[in-house]
Amino acid sequence: MRFDTLILDVQVIDGTGAPSYRADIGIVGERIAAIGDLAGASARMRIEGKGRCLAPGFIDVHTHDDTNVIRTPEMLPKLSQGVTTVIVGNCGISASPVTLAGDVPDPMNLLGNAEDFRYPTFAAYAAAVDAARPSVNVAALIGHTSLRSQVMADFSRPASEAEIAAMRERLERGLGEGALGLSSGLAYRNAFHAPSAEMEALVSAVGAAGGIYTTHLRDEFAGLLEAMDEAFATARHGRVPLVISHLKCAGAGNWGNAPRALARLEAAARHQRAHCDCYPYTAGSSTLDLGQVTDEIEIVITWSEPHPEQARRTLQAIATDWGVSLHEAATRLQPAGAVYHNMHEDDMRRVLVHPLSMVGSDGLPNDPHPHPRLWGAFPRVLARYSRDLGLMPLTEAVRKMTGLSAANFGLEGRGVIRRGAYADLTLFDLDSLEDVADFARPIAPARGIALVMVNGVIGYRNGETSSDRAGRMLRRTQRLTHHQEERP
């Protein structure tokens, strides 16, 4: 057999959590055709692995790349850290099915300006992604807040029955056109007033279509456990798999509660399909929210429309300069973005290593001074938390960003290295792997990512992107079930 590409002498970490092994990989077209001793085979292109690690391309299950995969299809922040697939539409905000004429509601403004919301149907968005030919694969959720923006002028109340029916109609159409499911961001003010009944009506449509429900919980602070219970109940009502977005114990008064939160997740998972995602940092980032303003943690402003000159300064320093309270300063800065140093390392580590958690960056690509997770989340898990600190085996760390993610989101043929799987592959040197991005210099590609292949085409090699972009829109084809086995 003649291969299009041979990757020789690699340590294969197959994405299932199984022990790694030494082998060669033969690729024909967009799929893996053979695994074994292939040194004597012929191929159009031969790549010397030199004993480095070969993993399935990483799947970023929590992104806000909705408009960026179209406007900046090179997707360097993701490709450079080994990511080959992004899940967009998280936290209740998605680019479709949406059209906007006026101001962009918070936190939809994280995705772009009004002109970036021009996809009245999910099919229109998917077609735009295909036309842009991004360097990574894209799969999308539909956001609850985005649905609200199309049928409600006033977000500070529950939706009426007619409004819920209109949202459900748009959601069902999007699910039929290939959306993965529904996301919510109930902590944000433009979704907070949506009661459980509103969410249950929408999540029921997701369950009927065989999709997935992900949620930024209503409360990640003192009310975390109650918010988790609400999410479990909503998912059970809709008979739909659940992913809790960026599970965390936020706020100094909530530190140390990770064991209790994870016990709740484990208990729920015994009766329903429930997982979470996590990013490997103790700071979050979003729009500047008055409800999170406190002197108990450091808050750094990343952008401000009325006061752009205050970016990269702490809220405390700004308030002191202006001679006002933290809340008054925050009000003057809005609309704005912020990094909140509101988590404890021990809690984050417990969530990260838990078998039910996946890895998601939650990066904000439109932030002019982004959180370093945008460029470094995946190498950081592998290099710092697996290799250096030994918190979990490398095979388990890779499973959390590949096989488990593909299984939970129904991405057939991805997230694993096996014959017949898509050739989404990341070759890395474990010894030199390092997340270079930090809070002082957040825009920096990782070291140690030698090669990234998407659908059998090399998209990134030795620090350089390829002009041959091979990513595509991944429309949902697999029907997920409430109790589906989570193996890929």
N, C-alpha and C positions, 0 to 999 in steps of 0.2 A: 504494500500500500504506500502511495506517495502522499505525504502530508503537505498542507500549506505552510504550517509552522511546527517546528519541533522545539520544545523547551527541555533542555537536557540537564540532568543531574541536579534535581531540586529536592528539598525536604518538603514533602506534600503534607499540608495541614488541611484536611478535606472539608472542614466546616461542620462535621457531625459531632465533634468531641472525641472521636476515635484517636488512637495513637498515631503520630506522624510516621511517615516512611519515605525512603529514598526512591525516586523513580524519574522517568522521563514522561513528558506529556506530548501527545500528538494531536494536532488540531486540523480539522478540515472544515473550511467555511467558518461558520459561527459557533461550531460545537466541538467539544472534546471527543475525539475519535478513538483514542487509545491511551492507555496508561501502563507503563512497564519499562522493560529494557528495550529502548528504541534507538540506541546509538547507531546501529547499522542501517537504519531506515533513511530513505531519501526525503527531502523536503525543499520547498521553495525558499524557506528561511529557517535558519537554525539559531537558537538563542542559548548561550551557555549560562546555565543557572549557577554553576560553581558552588553547589551545596547550599545556596540560600533558600529561604522559606518561600514556598508558593502556596498562597491561600486563595479561596474564592474571593472575587472582588467584594469589598466591604459594602454593606447595605446600610445607608444612613436612614434610619426609620423615623427620624424626627428633624425635618428641615423646614425652612421658610424660603425655599428656592423657587417658588411658584413662577414668578415672572423672570427670574434670573436665567432659568434654563432657556428662555426665549431671547432675552436681551443680551445676555453674556454667555452664549452657548459653550464657550471654552471650559467653563466651570472649573477653573484652576484651583480654587480653594478645596474642592472635593477631590478632583482627580489626583492632585499632588499628595494626598494622604491615603490613596489607595481605594477611594470610594468609587464604585462603578454604577450604583443605583441610589437614587434619592426618593424618599417618600415625601411629597409636598402636601399642603393643605391642612397642616396641623393647627392645634389650639383654636379651632373654630374659624380660622381665616383661610380662605382660598381665593384664587384668582377667578374661579368660575363656580357656578353659573352666575356671573355678575357683570353688570354695567353700571357705571357711576357717572353722574354729571357734575356733582358739587364736591364738597370736602369729603375726604376719605375717612370713614369712622375709625376711631381707635379700637383695637390695635391693627386693623386692616392696613393702616398706613405703614406698617412694617414691610409690606410687600411692594410698595411703590406709590406713585401718584395716581390721580383719577384716570389719566390716559392709559395706565397699565391694566385697568379693569375694563376690558373690552371683549369679554367672552361670555355672551348671554347663555350659552349652553356648554356643558362639559365637552361635547363633541367639537365645538369650535376651539376650545382650549387645547384639546388633544391634537387637533389638526395643526394648530400653531406650533406646538412642540415638535411634531413630526417635521414641519417645514423648516424649523430652526436647526434641525440636526444637532442636538446637543451632544457633548462628548460623553455624557453619562445617560443611563436609562432613567426614566421618570415614571413614577406611579403616583396617583393622586387621590387624596380624600376630598370630600366636599365639606366646607366649614359651616357650622351652625350660624355663627355671626354673619357670615357672608350671605346665607339664606335670609336671615332677618333683615339685612340691608336692602333686600329687594322687595320686601312686602310691608315693612314697618318704617314710619317716619319718626316714631318715638320709641327708643329702646328701653326706657326706664319703666317697663311694665311687662306683664306676661303677654304673649301673643294671643289674639282671639282665635276662636275655632276656625274662622274663615282664613285668617293668616296662617295658622298651622297647616290647614289644607293646602294653601298655596305653596308653602315651603315644602310640604311633603310631595306635591306634584313635581316640583323642580328637582327634589332629591331623587325621586324614583326615576325620573328621566335620566339624570346623571348616572345613577347606578346601572341603568340599562345600557348606557353608552360606554361603560367600562370603568367608572370610578370604583375605588376600593371600598369605600364606606363613608362614614360620617365622623367628623371631629367636632369637639366642643371646647370652648375656653370660658368656662363658667365663672372663673375668678374675675374676668374683665367686666367693666361696668356695663358694656353694651350687650352682655349675655347674662349677667348676674341675676337679673329679674326674671329669667326663664325658669319656671318651676319644673319639678320632676314630670308633671303631666305633659308639658310641652316637649320635653326631651324624650319621654317614653313614646309619644306618638311618632316622632321622627325615627327613633331607634328601631321601632317595630318594622318600619319600612326597610331598614337596613337588614334586619334579620330575615325578613321575607325574601330579600334578594340574595342572601348569602354573603353579605359584606361584613365589615368589621367596624367597631366603634372605639375611637380613641378620645381621651378626655384630659384636658388641663383642668384639674379638680377645682371645685368651687372654693376650696380653702386649702392651702398648703401650710398654714400656720397652726394656730391653736385648735382649729376645727378640722384638722387633717383626717382623723379617723372617721368622723361623721361624714366627711365629704367622700371618703373611700367607700363607705357603706352605701351612700347614695349612688355612686357609680356602679357598684356591684348590682344593686337593685334595678337600676335602669337597664343594664345589660341583660339581666335575667328576664326582665319583662319583655324585652325584644328578642330574646333567645339569640343573642349575638355575642361573638368573642369580644373581649374587652382588653384594651391596652391603656394603662394609666400613664399619661405623659410625664416625663421627667420627674419621677417620684422623688420627693425630697421632704426633709423636715426643716421648713424655712422659719426664720426668726429665732433669736437667741432663747426665748422662752420655750421653744419647741425642740431644742437640741437634745439628743439622746433618745429620741422616740423612734428611731429606725427599727429596733427590734419589734416594737408593738405594731408599727405599720406593716412590716414584712410578715408578721404573724397573721394579720388581717388578710393580706394578699394570699398567703398559703391556705388559710381556711377557706377563702372564697374559691381558690383554684381546685379544691377538692370536689366542688359541686358545679363549677362552671369554668369556661375557658378564660383565664385572666392572667395577664402579664403586665410588665411595666417597661419603660425605657429610662435611661440614666445617662448623664454626661459626667465626665471625670473631673469635675471642678467644684469648688465650694462657693462659687459666685454665679448668680443668674443674671440675665440681661433681657430687658424688654423696654416698653415705653415707660416713661416716668409716671408712676402711679402714686397719687397722694395717700392712698391707703397703705402703702409700704414705706412711707417716709417716717423715719425714726432716728434717734441719736444712738441707738444700740448697735448699729452696724455702719460700715463705710459705704456710701453711695457715691458713685462716680458718674458724672453726666457725660454721655457719649455724643449727643447732638441736641440742639435746641433751635427751633425755627426762629423765635424772636431774639435769641441771644446766642448765636453760633460761636461767638468768641469765648463762651464759657465751657465749651467742650473740653474734655479730658481733665476737668477739675472736680474736686469733691464738692458735693452739695453743701457740706459744712463750711468749706472755704468761701463759697459763693455767698452763702447766707451771712457770714461774718463780714465780708467786704461790703455787702449791701446794708448791713445793720438790721436785718430782719430775721424772723424765725425760719426754721427749715421748711415749714409748710408754705409760708409766704414766698420764699425763694423758689420752691418747686412750682408753685402756681404761676409765678412770673415766667418761668422757663418753659412752660407747656405751650404747644406740644413739644415733647422732648423724649430722649432715650436715656437709659441709665443701666449701669452695672451695679447689682446689689450683692455685697459680700455677706450673705445671710444664711450660710449653711456651715455645718461642722464636718470636718474631714472624716471623723469616725462614722458618722451617719452615711455620708456619701459612699464610703468604702463598703459598708454593709450592703447597701442597695446594689452597688456595682457588681459585687461578686455573687449575688443571689442567683440561683439557677433560673428564676422566672424573669430576670431582667435582660433586656437587650441594650445595645449601645446606640444612642442618637446624639447628634451634635447640638441640635437646637441653635445652630449658628444663624446670625442675622446678616446676610450678605449686603444689605443696603445701608447698614450702619457705617458711617465714615470712620469710626473708631471702634471696630467690632470687638466683642469678646473673643479671646484667643481660641475658643472651641471651634470657631468657624474653620480654622486652618489646622488644628492640632488634635482634635478629640480622639481619633482612632489610633494614631501612633502613640498617643499618651497612654491609652489603655494597655497597649502591647508592651511598650518600653518601660514605663514607670511602674504600673500596677501589676503587670505579670512578670516581666524580666527582672526588674530591679527590686521590687518589694516582695515578689513571690506570693501575692495574694490569691492567685489562681493560675493553673497551668496555662501555657500558651494555647493549647488546643481548646480549652474552655473559653478563653478570651476571644479566640477567632469564632467559635460557635455563636457567641453572643452578638457578633456583628455580621454573621453570614447565614448559616443554616437555620438557626432559630428564627431569625428575622424573616427569611424567605418563607418558612412554613407558616408563621403567624399572619403574614400579609398575602399569602396565596400566590407567591411569585414562582410559578412552576419552572423547574429546570435551572433555577438560580440558587446561589448560596452554598453550593456544594461542588466538589471536584469529583466527577465520576463520568464514565462513558455516557455520551448522549447529552450531558448538561451543556448549557451555554458557556462559551469560553470567556467568561468574565473573571479575570485573574489578576492578582496582585503579587508581584515578586518583591521581597524585601530582605534586607540584610539586618538580621536581628541585633547583631553586635553594634551597629552604627545607628540604628533606628532612634530617632529623637524628635519630639514635638518642639520645634524651635519657637513657635509663637508664644508670647506671654502678654501680660497686661500692658507692659511698657511698649512692646513692639508686637502687636497682634497680627499684623499682616506679614507672614513669613511661612514659606513652605517647609514641610518636615524634611528631615534628613533620613536617608536609608531606604526610601521607596525607589527601587531600581527600575521597575517597569509596571505599567498598568494596561491591561487589555480589556476591551469592551466588545462583546459579540465577535470575538476572533480578530479584532483589529487593535493594533497598538495605539493607545491614545496618549501615553505619557512614558517617557524613557529618559533616565539620567537627567532629570530636571527640566526637560523640554517637552512641550505639548506637540501633538501631531495635528496637522491640518485636516487629517482624515478622521472626522468625527463619526463615530458609529453607534452612539446611543439612540434610544428610541422610546416612544411612549409605550408603557406596559399597561394595557387595558386588562381589567380583571376578567379572568376566564374561569378560575377555580372557585367553586362555591364553598365558602367556609361554614362550618357548623359549630354549634354551641359547645360541643364536647369533642371537637376534632383532635385527633392525635397531633402533637406538635412536632413530630419528627419530620424532616424534609423528605 
